[in-house]
Every structure is written in C-alpha cells, then in structure tokens.
Amino acid sequence: MNNDNDSRPVIEIQDVSKHFGSSSGAVHALQGVSLTVEPGEFISLIGPSGCGKSTLLRTLGDLIQPTSGTVNIKQKSASQARADRDYGIIFQSPILFEWRNIRQNIELPLKIMGFPKSEWAERVDSQLDLVGLREFENHYPWQLSGGMQQRVAIARALAFEPSILLMDEPFGALDEMTREYLNLELLNIFTRTDVTIIFVTHSIPEAVFLSRRVVVMSARPGTIKEIVSIDLPYPRSIDTRETPRYFELVTMVRESLRTQ
C-alpha cells in the first residue's frame, strides 16, 4: 500500500468558502469546508449536482481562489504547490491534442516544465507501460477509444511524477463496462505508485470501490456532511464488489446522501 516517509498531511483545507458573483446575486458554492488528507490516501468527493465538489477540487488545483479559508498542499499554498509540480489534474474530457501522437501528448508537460530532453523517453516509456498503451504510442487520439484516451490523460498527468492527482469525474462520460475497467486500472496505478488521489464522482459504487474515505457533501452551499471510512482491504478486484461489506458501505454512503 502507498506510504510516504513524511507523516504530515499532504492536504489541509481549513474553513474554505467560495462565493461566485456579486453580493446581491451571489452563489454560495462552498461553506466552511475543512478536510485533512494523509499521504497515500485515496479520497472520493461525492454529493448532489451543484454541491461544490468540482469547485473544491479546482480550489486545490489553484484554478480558482477561495473567498475565505486556507488551502495548504504539502505545507505550502496551492499556488506554490502548482509551481512546484506537486500535483497533476485530470478532467472528464482527456483534452488531448489531436495533431500530436500519444507519445507526444505525454511528453508535452515535460517540455512545458523544462525537463531535460534526455529524460523524456524514459519518463514517457514508464507511463506508457503503467497504463498499458506502449503499442499505441504512435497512434493519434482520434484513433483511440474514449477509455484509452483517458488512460493517456492519466499517463500525461503522471509523467512529471506529482505526489498528488486531482481527478474531476474522469470516467463520468464513459460506458459502464469501460468505467469498471478503468476503475481497476486506476487502483493498479494507485497501488504501484506513491500518489495521493482526490477523486470527484457522482457514482456511489465507484467511490466505495476506489477509496479509503468517501467525503459526502451536502447540497449547496457545499459542506462536508459525513466522512465514511472504507475498510475494504487493498488490493481490490472485481470480487470486492460482490462482498457483503462492499454492499453495506454502498448503502451507508447512499443513506448519507439521502438525508440531505
């Protein structure tokens, strides 16, 4: 299982609120959210549509600023963590460049971040092997399925070896069979690396299957309603979804969401 020699939290969110718009017509997306994430955790954020899950993730990723409260990543601000390449971000759409082949898409952050060109091949090869796409390295995005494109996006996000992955409904647009397959692939990556994952999803079964803790958020303004610990042992497999404890945990999360 994932471990980190530094036992301090990798993410500390303290009393974060986010309001959009003017005072007269403000949308209160988040209200007083506090959460601590330990190294090597897999945390899922789940809640009703519009509850601020993605807003919270984007706050962690320094894509938007909180109205109040603080976000610390590895004992520094989100903006400094971004500058220090501490995290990678994956969205629902893979956002691949159609005119670049798969290898070139994975190389892109290495080029932008100024990594020595002598390191590119080894880093890209490692990620291609990790996501099982070595034989497709010279293909272009339009030649791949949606699930394969999302695996490229994961490889690209991991190419510069961030310690944290922020994932915003990465499998939400995929069919159920592909989604289940990529759940297994993601768990394989999680157990083979030291990465900490924050994962936004609408799927209760997905959240329970993947996570160590499921953070249940309330309807807008989003607050943390409950944190459900998932005591299913790693590594997990398809058989995990058939165990009585898995069904009990799915029911626990569902009941928490129902009592909004």
N, C-alpha and C positions, 0 to 999 in steps of 0.2 A: 504494500500500500504506500501511497505517497507520503513522504516525510520531508521535513525541512530542518536543517540544523538550527535555524533561528526560530525559537518558540514564540516569538512575539507575533501578534496578529498581523496578517498581511493587508487587511482592510478594516478600517474603523470609521463607521458612519455615526455621527453624533447629532441628533436632533435636527435632521435635514428637512427643510420645507422648500417647496418650489411653487411659485405662483406665476402664471402667464397673464399678460395683458395689463390693462390699467386697473386702478383701484375700484372703479365703478363697475367694470366688467371682467374682473379677474377670474381666471380658472385656477382653482387650488388643486394642483396635481398631487402634491405630497405634503404631509403634515406631520412633523415631529418624528421622522424615521430614524431609528438608531439600530445599528447592527454591527457585530464584530465577526470577522471571518478569519479562521485559523489557517496556517499553511497547509496545503494539500487537501483542502475541503472541496467538495462538490456541493454547491448551494443552488437550489432552484427557487425562483421567484414566481409565484402563481397568484392569480386573483382575477376578478371580473374585468372585462374590457374597460379601458379608461381609468384603471386604478393607479396608474403611475409606475408600473413595472419597468417599462422601457425608459421612462423619464429617469428613474433611479439608476438604471444601467448607464444611461448617457451622462449622468452626473459623475458616475465613477470614471467614465471614459473621457472626462474633460471636454465633452461635446456641448454641454450646457452647464451653466453655473447655478448652484442652489441660491434661492432667495435668502435663506438663513441656514445656520448649522455648518458643520465641517465634515470634510471627506479627507481621510488620510490613507494613502496607499504606501505600504512599507515605510511608515513613519515620515511621509512627506506628502505634499499637496498632490492632487490629481494632475495638475499641470506639470509639476516636476516629474511625476511618475511617467507621464506621457513622453516627456523629453528624454527620460532615462530608459525608454523602451521596456518598461516593466509589464506592459500588457498588450495583448492583441485583441481586436474586436471583430466579431463575425455577425453579420446581419442575416435577415431572412433571405434576401437576394444575395447570391455569391459575389456580384459586382466584379466580374472578370472582364478583362479587355479582349474583345473578340479578335483583334488583329495580332495578339500575342499567343503563342502556343502555351501549353500547360507549364513547361519548364520556365518559360519567360515570365509568365504570370507569377509564379512562386518566387522568382528572382527579384521581382520589382521592389519589394520593401528593402531588400538588401542593397539595391542600387540607390534608392532614395535616402536610406540611412547612412550611406557612405561606408558600408562594409568593404574590406579589400576584395577585389575581384577574384583573388586566389582562393577565397573561402567559399565562393558561390556554389561551385559544383558539389562540394561535399555536403553543404547545408541542404541544397535542393535534393540531392540524391537521398539523404537521410529522411526528408519529409515525404518524398515520393514513395519510399519503401514503407514508411509508417502508415500512410493512407492507402497503400496498395494500388498505386497508379503508375508504377515505373514504366510499364509497357505503353502507357498513353502519353508520355512526356512530350512527344512531338505532335500530338493532336491539338486541335483548337477547341475553345469552349463550345462552339455550336455543334461539334461532333460528339459531345458527351451528354449523358442523361442529366437530369436535374440533381439527382443524388451524387453523381460523380463530380459535377460542378461544385457542389457544396463541400465535397472532400478536398477539392483543390483549394477552396477558400480556407479550410482548416489548415491545410499544409502551408499556405502562404502566411497565415497568422502565426504559425509556429516557427517559421523559417529563421526568425531572429531570436528565437529561444526566450520568449517572455515567460515570466513566472506566473502570470495570470491571464486567463482567457475570459473575455466578456462576450456572451453569446445571446443575441436577441432573436428568439424564436427561429433558430437556424433551420429547423426541419418543418416549420409550420406550413409551407407550401407544397410539401411532398406527399405522395400517396402513402397509405398506412404501411404497406409492406416495406417500401424504401425507408420510411421513417424508423421502423423497428430495426432494420438492418443497420442504419446509421447510429441508432442508439447503442448497439453493440460495438460498432467501430469506435464511437466516442469513448465508451468505457475502456476499450482496449488501449486507446491513446492515453487516457487518464491514468490507468494503472501502470503504463510503461514510462511515464514522464513524471516530473515533479510539479506539474502545473496545477494551479488552483483555478476552479471554474465557477463562474457565476452565470446561471442559465435561466433565461426568461422563457416561459412556456404557458400555454393555455391547457395543456394536457395533464390531467392528474396522474394517469398511469405512467406517462413519461417521466414526470417529476419524481415519483416514488421509485421508479426503476433505476434512475440515474444517480440520485442524490444521497448525500449523507444527512442533509437537513433540507426541509421544504419550508420556505418562508411564505406564509399565507397572508396576503394583503387585503385590506378592506376596500370597499367601493370608495370612489373619490369623495373627499381628498384621501389619497392613499396613506394608510398607516399599516404597521405590522400588527396583524390581528393575533397571529399564533405562529410559533415555530415548531414544526413537527420533526422530531428526530427519527431518522430511518435506520433501524438497526439490522437491516439485511446485510449479511457478510459479503465482502468483495473477495474474489471476482464474482460478478453476476453473469447469468446466462439466460437464455430463453426459459429454462426451467424455473428460474427465480419467479417469473410471472405466474407460475402455477402453484406457488406455495401459499398455505393459509395465511401466513404472516404478511405476505405481499398484499393480499386482498384486504386484510384488516387495516393496513396502513393506507391503502387507497380509500377505504371507507372513512377513516379518520380525517384525511385531508378533505374529502368531499363534504363531510358533515361540517367541518370548519368553514368551508366556503358557503354552505347553505345558510349558516346562521349569521349572515352579514347584518 
